[in-house]
């Protein structure tokens, strides 16, 4: 009996397996049938007509066979025995051309995504036939003209994106009334004008609104719905800020940057409990910030830069004593005064702190090292004093330390080598003294170093050779001395070297100049600026980590001017194809200009003035077509400068060369010559360089003469009678 029961159980299990396999096979067969069933003839014809009218350079529209599964970007559904196209997603396919009206025959379409292509022209009026449409994304294209009124028939739409196109005219009057289900509306980066339609302010379903980067104007309105995201950046809205009380529990992102808002910042803005991103930068906001301006710990980004805010910096920004949450705090380019509050050093999550271009005084808080997540700090253009705090080493993730244009003093601490992730170090225009510590060789990630306009001294040390990623180096206007080392020109990515205004001596080393990719690439940038410009920018994207992005918009440059360099100019220095700016003026260089000058086809500025250069002005100088500034004045050049070479464009370029005949640009062959005047400063420098003994002898003889005259005067009665007319 037990054997028979066991046999029955086994047979039952096998029958179950067979039945389940049959069911699975049936389901698979149904799916296969669905895949193999032909698209509705009208849908198929519409898609093929659409493909024939657009350009598809990447051959992404692979539509073969009759089944929906073989059609890229097409999603279907089976209804009433027919396979219908419900979604068309062609984002980023690289398509161009215009949309053919045949697309409108996809009458059951619920989702249309044509974003990130190069499609242009107007939106077809027949889009009104998409009665089932719920999501439409046409962003990042080249659509132009007006948004057609026919779209108001899409009453089921929940998502509409026409951002990053070329639409103009007024915002459609119906945009807030056509769909009571609309939750997300993106119309930024176009050329819309006028104000926001009243209906859009009352649309209860709306959660996400982006009208940024348009030409919208009028007073900043008060929205009546519970918004979660509001972006009106880069428009012309004026008036004062509203409290947005209807969004007090929902609004997480508020961006009103780059408008014309006035008045103070109302305290009620800090009552937005869900706020994570606040950007009110680049407006005309003024007055002091109230002490009650305190946010919840959800706030991660606060940017109030480029306004007219004054008074003391807000001491308490976040509610909780833990001060966690805030990642970016930007209060730069205002009129804040007083000290940097110690409370700022308790913002434990802070990764970027911008307080530059204010009126701040006092010292940098010594507890700054508490900000262990800090990546960027910019305190430049204030009146801060004291030394650079040693506690900066606690900010071990620091990428940029920008302290220029203050009244900082003291020395650069050797312990700063602990900042081995540091990319930007700018302490220029201060009163910092001492030498560059050898330990800074540990900062191997440095790309930008600006120590100019301080009181630093000593020779160039080998610490700099370890900065293998160096792009920008300025030691200008300090008291550095000694020879210029050959390795200074051998950084592979160096773009700017400025050693001007120091006491460097000896010859310019005849080293390897063509190591730098910038010095030797010859990629001429037409609109590059004449002076170096470091532009530090942060890329903060919602949901992503913080990244430091900076643009080094600097001329490809070598500046060794205002030193005491001697000898001839190395040939290698005049063979750099990519160099745009070369300044060797105010030195004691001699010899002739190297003959390979025509190799510098990117050169825009050349200044060799106030030296002892001689010989003839090279004729190939005229072949430098990008040259806009030339100064060879106050040297000992000779010969004739031919007017046909076009040198008359550079006014004063040859002054102070007594043996040089400069043909006038006017008719005639006469020459203009001028004697070289005395240069007191140069004579003084030459005296310091070549005649220290004679200066000492002069000083001693002057003292001896003074005392001898005194003895003669007061010890001789005849001398006293003669000088003062006295009698014994």
C-alpha positions in Angstrom: 0.0 0.0 0.0 2.8 2.4 0.9 4.6 1.6 -2.3 1.4 2.3 -4.3 1.0 5.6 -2.5 4.5 6.6 -3.2 4.1 5.8 -6.8 0.9 8.0 -7.0 2.8 10.9 -5.4 5.5 10.6 -7.9 3.1 10.5 -10.8 1.2 13.6 -9.4 4.5 15.6 -9.2 5.4 14.7 -12.8 2.0 15.7 -14.0 2.3 19.1 -12.2 5.7 19.7 -13.8 4.3 18.9 -17.3 1.2 21.2 -16.7 3.4 24.1 -15.5 5.7 23.7 -18.5 2.7 23.7 -20.8 1.4 26.9 -19.2 4.8 28.6 -19.5 5.0 27.5 -23.1 1.6 28.9 -23.8 2.5 32.3 -22.3 5.7 32.4 -24.3 3.8 31.6 -27.4 1.4 34.4 -26.6 4.4 36.8 -26.3 5.9 35.5 -29.5 2.5 36.0 -31.2 2.4 39.5 -29.8 5.9 40.2 -31.1 5.1 38.7 -34.5 1.8 40.4 -34.9 2.0 43.3 -37.3 1.7 46.9 -36.2 -1.5 48.6 -37.1 -1.1 49.5 -40.7 -1.7 53.2 -40.1 0.8 53.3 -37.3 3.4 51.5 -39.3 2.9 53.8 -42.3 3.1 56.9 -40.1 6.4 55.9 -38.6 8.0 55.0 -42.0 6.8 58.3 -43.4 8.3 60.1 -40.4 11.6 58.3 -40.9 11.8 59.2 -44.6 11.4 62.9 -43.8 14.1 63.3 -41.1 17.9 62.9 -41.4 19.3 60.1 -39.4 23.2 60.4 -39.7 23.8 57.7 -37.0 21.4 55.2 -38.5 19.6 54.8 -35.2 16.1 54.3 -36.7 16.4 50.6 -37.2 12.8 49.7 -38.1 12.7 46.3 -39.8 10.0 43.6 -40.0 6.5 44.0 -38.9 6.7 43.2 -35.2 6.9 46.1 -32.6 9.9 44.4 -30.8 12.1 45.0 -33.8 11.5 48.8 -34.0 14.0 50.8 -32.0 12.5 53.4 -29.7 8.9 52.1 -30.3 6.8 50.6 -27.5 3.4 49.0 -28.2 0.4 47.5 -26.6 -2.2 45.1 -27.8 -5.8 46.4 -27.6 -8.9 44.9 -29.2 -6.7 42.5 -31.2 -4.5 45.3 -32.6 -0.9 46.2 -31.8 -0.8 50.0 -31.2 2.1 52.4 -30.7 1.8 53.9 -27.3 5.4 55.4 -26.8 8.0 56.8 -29.2 11.3 57.5 -27.4 14.0 58.8 -29.8 16.0 60.9 -27.3 19.6 61.5 -28.3 19.3 59.9 -31.7 21.0 62.8 -33.5 18.0 63.4 -35.8 17.6 66.6 -37.8 15.1 68.2 -40.1 11.4 68.9 -39.5 8.7 66.7 -38.1 6.3 65.4 -40.8 2.6 65.7 -40.1 2.3 61.9 -40.7 3.5 61.5 -37.1 0.2 62.9 -35.9 -1.6 59.7 -37.2 -0.3 57.8 -34.2 -3.6 58.7 -32.5 -3.1 56.3 -29.5 0.3 57.7 -28.6 0.7 58.4 -24.9 4.4 59.3 -24.6 6.5 61.3 -27.2 10.1 61.9 -26.4 12.1 63.6 -29.2 14.6 65.4 -26.9 18.3 66.0 -27.5 18.2 66.0 -31.2 18.6 68.7 -33.9 15.0 68.9 -35.0 13.8 72.3 -36.1 11.0 74.4 -37.5 7.6 74.9 -35.8 5.7 72.3 -33.9 3.1 70.9 -36.3 -0.5 72.1 -35.5 -1.7 68.5 -35.9 -0.2 67.6 -32.5 -3.7 68.4 -31.3 -4.7 64.9 -32.5 -2.7 63.3 -29.7 -5.8 63.0 -27.5 -4.3 60.3 -25.3 -0.9 62.1 -24.8 0.4 62.2 -21.2 4.0 63.0 -21.6 5.6 65.2 -24.3 9.3 66.0 -24.3 10.7 68.2 -27.2 13.6 69.7 -25.2 17.1 70.4 -26.5 16.2 70.8 -30.1 16.0 73.8 -32.5 12.2 74.2 -32.7 11.2 77.9 -33.3 8.3 80.2 -33.7 5.3 80.1 -31.3 4.0 77.2 -29.3 0.8 76.4 -31.2 -2.5 77.0 -29.5 -3.7 73.6 -30.7 -1.7 72.0 -27.9 -4.4 73.2 -25.5 -6.5 70.3 -26.7 -4.1 67.9 -24.9 -6.2 67.8 -21.7 -4.5 64.6 -20.3 -1.0 66.0 -20.4 1.0 65.6 -17.1 4.5 66.5 -18.5 5.4 69.1 -21.1 9.1 70.0 -21.9 9.9 72.5 -24.7 13.1 73.8 -23.0 16.3 74.6 -24.8 14.8 75.5 -28.1 14.3 78.8 -30.0 10.7 79.6 -29.2 9.8 83.3 -28.8 6.8 85.5 -28.3 4.6 85.7 -25.2 4.0 82.7 -22.9 0.8 81.1 -24.2 -2.2 82.5 -22.3 -3.7 79.0 -22.1 -0.6 77.3 -20.6 -2.2 77.1 -17.1 -5.7 76.1 -18.2 -5.4 73.4 -20.8 -4.8 70.4 -18.5 -5.8 70.1 -14.9 -3.4 67.1 -14.6 -0.2 69.0 -15.6 2.4 68.4 -13.0 5.7 69.3 -14.7 6.3 72.2 -17.1 9.7 73.1 -18.6 10.0 76.0 -20.9 13.5 77.4 -20.0 16.2 78.4 -22.4 14.0 80.0 -25.0 13.1 83.7 -25.8 9.7 84.0 -24.2 8.6 87.5 -23.2 6.1 89.2 -21.0 4.7 88.0 -17.7 3.5 84.7 -16.3 -0.1 84.0 -17.3 -2.5 84.2 -14.3 -3.8 80.7 -14.9 -0.3 79.2 -14.3 -0.2 80.8 -10.8 -3.4 78.9 -9.8 -2.9 75.5 -11.4 -3.3 73.2 -8.4 -1.7 70.1 -10.1 1.5 71.9 -10.9 4.6 70.7 -8.9 7.6 71.5 -11.1 8.0 74.8 -13.1 11.1 75.9 -15.0 10.9 79.1 -17.0 14.6 80.0 -16.6 16.7 81.8 -19.2 14.0 83.7 -21.0 13.1 87.4 -21.3 10.2 87.3 -18.9 9.4 90.4 -16.9 7.0 91.9 -14.4 6.8 91.7 -10.6 7.8 88.4 -9.0 4.4 86.7 -8.5 3.1 84.7 -5.6 2.2 81.2 -6.6 -0.9 79.7 -5.1 -0.1 76.0 -5.5 2.1 73.6 -3.6 5.2 73.8 -5.8 8.2 71.5 -5.3 10.6 73.1 -7.8 10.6 76.7 -9.0 13.3 78.0 -11.4 13.0 81.5 -12.8 16.7 82.1 -13.2 18.0 84.6 -15.8 14.9 86.7 -16.5 14.0 90.3 -15.8 11.6 89.9 -12.9 11.5 92.8 -10.5 9.8 93.8 -7.3 10.3 92.2 -3.9 10.4 88.6 -2.8 7.2 86.8 -1.9 6.8 84.3 0.9 5.4 81.5 -1.3 3.4 80.4 1.8 1.3 77.9 -0.3 4.6 75.9 -0.8 5.8 76.1 2.8 5.8 72.3 3.2 6.7 71.3 -0.4 9.1 73.6 -2.1 12.6 72.0 -2.2 14.3 74.1 -4.9 13.9 77.9 -5.4 16.1 79.5 -8.0 15.5 83.2 -8.7 19.1 84.1 -9.7 20.0 86.8 -12.3 16.8 88.9 -12.1 16.2 92.4 -10.8 14.6 91.7 -7.4 14.9 94.5 -4.9 14.5 95.1 -1.1 15.5 92.8 1.7 15.2 89.1 2.1 12.0 88.4 4.1 12.4 86.1 7.0 9.5 84.0 5.9 11.7 82.5 3.1 13.5 80.6 5.8 10.1 79.1 6.8 10.1 76.9 3.7 10.6 73.7 5.6 11.4 71.4 2.7 13.9 73.8 1.0 17.2 72.2 0.0 18.4 74.6 -2.7 18.1 78.4 -2.4 19.7 80.6 -5.1 18.9 84.4 -5.0 22.3 85.5 -6.5 22.8 88.3 -9.0 19.9 90.5 -8.0 19.6 93.9 -6.3 18.8 92.6 -2.8 19.9 94.9 0.0 19.8 95.6 3.7 20.9 93.4 6.6 19.9 89.7 7.1 17.7 89.2 10.1 19.0 87.0 12.9 15.7 85.0 12.5 16.8 84.0 9.0 17.3 80.3 10.0 16.6 77.3 7.9 15.9 73.7 8.6 18.8 71.2 8.3 17.4 70.1 4.9 19.1 73.1 3.3 22.1 72.0 1.3 22.8 74.9 -1.0 22.4 78.7 -0.2 23.7 81.2 -2.7 23.1 84.9 -2.0 26.1 86.2 -4.0 26.3 89.3 -6.2 23.8 91.4 -4.3 24.0 94.5 -2.0 23.5 92.8 1.3 25.2 94.5 4.2 25.7 94.2 7.9 27.3 91.3 9.8 27.3 87.8 8.4 24.4 85.7 9.6 25.6 83.8 12.7 23.1 81.0 12.7 22.0 79.6 9.4 20.6 76.2 10.3 18.2 75.2 13.1 20.0 72.2 14.7 23.0 72.5 16.9 24.6 69.7 14.9 24.7 72.1 11.9 24.6 69.2 9.4 23.1 69.5 5.9 24.6 72.7 4.3 27.1 71.8 1.5 27.5 75.1 -0.3 27.4 78.6 1.2 28.0 81.5 -1.1 27.7 85.0 0.3 30.4 86.5 -2.0 30.2 89.9 -3.8 28.1 91.7 -1.2 28.9 94.3 1.5 29.1 92.2 4.6 31.4 93.5 7.3 32.8 92.4 10.6 34.5 89.1 11.5 33.8 85.6 10.1 31.5 84.1 12.7 32.9 81.1 14.6 29.6 79.4 14.0 30.6 79.0 10.4 33.3 76.5 11.5 30.5 74.3 13.0 28.8 73.7 9.6 30.2 70.2 9.6 28.9 69.2 6.2 30.2 72.2 4.3 32.1 71.5 1.2 32.3 75.0 -0.4 32.5 78.4 1.4 32.6 81.6 -0.7 32.9 84.9 1.2 35.0 86.9 -1.3 34.5 90.5 -2.3 33.1 91.8 0.9 34.3 94.1 3.7 35.3 91.4 6.2 37.9 92.1 8.8 39.7 90.3 11.6 41.5 87.0 11.4 40.5 83.7 9.7 39.0 81.6 12.5 41.6 79.2 13.8 38.9 76.4 14.1 38.5 76.4 10.3 40.1 72.9 10.4 36.8 71.6 11.8 35.4 71.6 8.3 36.8 68.3 7.3 34.6 68.0 4.2 35.6 71.4 2.9 36.8 71.3 -0.7 36.8 75.0 -1.7 37.3 78.1 0.4 37.4 81.6 -1.2 38.0 84.5 1.2 39.6 86.8 -1.3 39.1 90.5 -1.7 38.4 91.4 1.9 40.5 93.1 4.6 41.3 90.0 6.6 44.5 90.1 8.7 46.7 87.8 10.7 48.4 84.7 9.4 47.2 81.7 7.4 45.8 79.4 10.1 47.8 76.2 10.5 44.5 74.4 11.2 43.8 74.5 7.5 45.6 71.1 7.4 42.4 69.7 9.0 40.6 70.4 5.7 42.4 67.4 4.2 40.0 67.2 1.2 40.7 70.9 0.2 41.0 71.4 -3.6 41.1 75.3 -3.7 42.5 77.7 -1.1 41.9 81.3 -2.3 42.9 84.1 0.0 44.2 86.7 -2.3 43.8 90.5 -1.9 43.7 90.7 1.9 46.1 91.9 4.6 47.5 88.5 5.6 51.0 88.4 6.9 53.4 85.8 8.4 54.9 82.9 6.5 53.6 80.0 4.6 53.6 77.2 7.1 55.5 74.0 6.1 52.7 71.9 7.5 50.4 72.9 4.6 52.0 70.0 2.7 49.3 67.8 4.3 46.9 69.3 1.7 48.0 66.8 -0.9 44.7 67.1 -2.9 45.1 70.9 -3.3 44.8 72.1 -6.9 44.5 75.9 -6.5 46.6 78.0 -4.1 46.2 81.7 -4.4 47.5 84.0 -1.7 48.5 86.9 -3.9 48.3 90.5 -2.9 49.0 90.1 0.7 52.0 90.7 3.0 53.3 87.2 3.3 57.0 86.9 3.9 59.7 84.2 4.2 60.5 81.5 1.7 58.5 78.8 -0.1 58.8 75.8 2.3 60.5 72.8 0.8 57.8 70.6 2.3 55.3 72.0 -0.2 56.7 69.5 -2.5 54.1 67.2 -0.9 51.3 69.2 -2.6 51.7 67.2 -5.8 48.2 67.9 -7.1 48.8 71.7 -7.5 47.7 73.1 -10.9 47.4 76.9 -10.1 49.9 78.7 -7.8 49.7 82.4 -7.4 52.0 83.9 -4.7 52.5 87.3 -6.5 52.6 90.7 -4.8 53.9 89.6 -1.4 57.2 89.9 0.4 58.5 86.4 -0.3 62.2 86.0 -0.8 65.0 83.4 -1.3 65.9 81.4 -4.4 63.6 79.0 -6.3 63.7 75.7 -4.5 63.2 72.2 -5.7 59.8 72.0 -4.1 58.3 73.4 -7.3 59.6 70.5 -9.4 57.2 68.1 -7.7 54.2 70.0 -8.9 54.0 68.0 -12.1 50.4 69.1 -12.9 51.3 72.8 -12.8 49.4 75.0 -15.3 49.8 78.5 -13.8 52.7 79.9 -11.8 53.0 83.5 -10.7 55.7 84.6 -8.3 55.6 88.2 -9.6 56.5 91.2 -7.5 58.3 89.6 -4.6 61.9 89.5 -3.5 63.0 86.2 -5.0 66.7 86.2 -6.0 69.3 83.9 -7.4 69.3 82.3 -10.9 66.3 81.2 -12.9 66.4 77.4 -12.9 66.1 75.6 -16.2 63.3 73.3 -14.8 61.0 76.3 -14.5 60.1 75.8 -18.2 59.8 72.1 -18.2 56.3 71.5 -16.8 54.3 69.5 -19.3 51.0 71.3 -18.8 52.3 74.8 -17.9 50.5 77.7 -19.5 51.7 80.8 -17.6 55.0 81.6 -16.0 55.3 85.0 -14.4 58.5 85.8 -12.5 58.4 89.5 -13.1 59.3 92.2 -10.5 61.9 90.2 -8.5 65.6 90.1 -8.1 66.5 87.1 -10.3 70.0 87.4 -11.8 72.3 85.5 -14.1 71.4 84.3 -17.6 68.1 83.0 -18.9 68.8 79.2 -18.9 69.2 77.7 -22.3 67.1 74.7 -21.4 64.3 72.7 -23.0 61.4 75.1 -23.7 59.2 72.9 -25.8 58.1 70.4 -23.1 55.0 72.3 -22.4 52.0 71.3 -24.5 50.7 74.9 -24.4 54.0 76.6 -25.3 54.4 74.4 -28.3 51.0 73.5 -29.6 50.4 76.7 -31.7 46.6 76.6 -31.2 45.9 80.3 -31.5 42.9 81.4 -29.5 41.4 84.5 -31.2 39.7 86.0 -28.2 42.1 85.0 -25.4 42.5 87.8 -22.8 45.6 89.9 -22.5 45.9 89.2 -18.7 45.6 85.9 -16.9 42.2 85.2 -15.3 41.4 82.4 -13.0 37.7 81.7 -12.8 36.7 79.2 -10.1 33.3 77.7 -10.6 31.3 75.0 -8.9 29.1 72.6 -10.7 26.3 71.7 -8.2 23.7 69.3 -9.6 20.8 68.1 -7.5 21.3 64.6 -6.4 25.0 64.5 -7.3 28.2 65.2 -5.4 29.9 68.5 -5.5 32.5 68.9 -8.2 35.0 71.8 -8.6 35.1 73.1 -12.2 37.4 76.0 -12.9 38.4 77.7 -16.1 42.0 78.9 -16.5 41.4 81.7 -19.1 45.0 82.7 -19.2 47.2 83.9 -22.0 50.0 81.4 -22.8 52.7 83.5 -21.3 56.3 83.9 -20.1 57.1 87.1 -18.2 60.6 87.6 -16.8 60.5 91.4 -16.8 61.8 93.7 -14.1 64.7 91.5 -12.9 68.5 91.8 -13.3 69.0 89.1 -15.9 72.1 89.2 -18.2 73.4 87.5 -21.2 71.8 86.6 -24.5 68.2 85.5 -25.2 68.3 81.7 -25.8 67.3 80.5 -29.2 64.9 78.0 -27.8 62.7 80.7 -26.3 62.0 82.1 -29.7 60.9 78.7 -31.2 57.7 78.2 -29.2 54.8 77.9 -31.5 52.1 78.4 -28.9 53.4 81.3 -26.9 51.2 84.3 -27.0 52.9 86.7 -24.6 56.6 87.2 -24.0 58.0 90.0 -21.8 61.7 90.2 -21.1 61.8 94.0 -20.5 63.7 95.9 -17.9 66.7 93.6 -17.6 70.3 93.7 -18.8 70.0 91.4 -21.7 72.4 91.9 -24.6 73.2 90.4 -28.0 70.8 90.1 -30.9 67.3 88.9 -31.2 67.4 85.2 -32.2 66.8 84.6 -35.9 64.1 81.9 -35.6 61.5 84.5 -34.6 59.1 83.5 -37.3 58.4 80.2 -35.5 56.3 82.1 -32.9 53.2 82.3 -35.1 50.9 82.6 -32.1 52.7 85.5 -30.6 50.5 88.5 -29.8 52.6 90.6 -27.4 56.4 91.0 -27.4 58.2 93.3 -25.1 62.0 93.4 -25.1 62.3 97.1 -24.1 64.8 98.6 -21.6 67.7 96.1 -22.2 71.0 96.3 -24.0 70.0 94.4 -27.2 71.8 95.3 -30.3 72.1 94.4 -34.0 69.4 94.9 -36.6 65.6 94.5 -36.1 64.8 91.1 -37.7 62.8 91.5 -40.9 61.0 88.3 -40.2 59.3 90.1 -37.3 56.8 91.3 -39.8 55.7 87.8 -40.5 54.1 87.4 -37.1 50.5 88.1 -38.3 48.9 87.8 -34.8 51.2 90.4 -33.2 49.2 93.3 -31.7 51.8 94.8 -29.4 55.5 95.3 -30.0 58.0 97.2 -27.8 61.8 97.2 -28.6 62.4 100.6 -27.2 65.5 101.7 -25.2 68.0 99.3 -26.5 71.0 99.6 -28.9 69.5 98.4 -32.2 71.0 99.8 -35.4 70.2 99.8 -39.1 67.0 100.7 -40.9 63.4 99.8 -40.1 61.6 99.7 -43.4 58.2 101.4 -43.5 57.0 98.7 -45.9 57.1 96.1 -43.2 54.2 97.8 -41.4 56.0 98.5 -38.2 54.4 101.9 -38.1 51.4 100.2 -36.5 53.4 99.9 -33.2 53.7 103.4 -31.9 56.8 104.0 -29.9 58.1 100.5 -30.4 61.6 101.7 -31.5 62.1 104.8 -29.3 65.4 105.3 -27.5 67.5 103.4 -30.0 70.0 106.1 -31.1 71.5 104.2 -34.0 68.3 103.0 -35.5 66.8 104.6 -38.6 63.0 104.3 -38.5 61.4 105.2 -41.8 58.3 107.4 -41.5 55.0 106.0 -42.5 54.4 109.2 -44.4 55.7 109.9 -47.9 59.4 110.3 -48.2 62.4 108.3 -47.1 63.4 110.3 -44.0 64.3 108.6 -40.8 63.2 109.4 -37.3 66.0 108.9 -34.7 66.0 109.8 -31.1 68.8 109.8 -28.6 68.5 107.4 -25.7 67.9 109.4 -22.5 69.5 108.5 -19.2 67.6 106.1 -17.0 68.3 106.9 -13.4 66.8 103.7 -12.1 68.8 101.7 -14.5 72.0 103.5 -13.6 71.2 102.8 -9.9 70.7 99.1 -10.6 73.9 98.9 -12.6 75.7 100.6 -9.7 74.3 98.1 -7.3 75.2 95.2 -9.6 78.7 96.2 -10.6 80.0 98.8 -8.1 79.3 98.0 -4.5 82.9 99.0 -3.5 82.6 102.5 -5.1 79.4 103.2 -3.2 81.1 102.2 0.0 84.1 104.4 -0.8 81.8 107.3 -1.6 80.0 106.9 1.7 83.2 106.8 3.8 84.7 109.7 2.0 81.6 111.8 2.6 81.7 111.1 6.3 85.4 111.9 6.6 84.9 115.2 4.7 82.1 116.2 7.0 84.0 115.7 10.1 87.2 117.4 8.8 85.2 120.4 7.8 83.7 120.5 11.3 87.1 120.4 13.0 88.5 123.1 10.8 85.4 125.3 11.3 85.3 125.2 15.1 89.1 125.0 15.8 90.2 127.9 13.5 89.3 131.5 14.6 90.0 132.8 11.1 87.5 130.3 9.7 84.9 131.3 12.3 85.4 135.0 11.6 85.1 134.4 7.9 81.9 132.3 8.1 80.0 134.1 10.9 81.6 137.5 11.0 82.6 137.1 14.7 85.5 138.6 16.6 87.7 137.1 19.3 
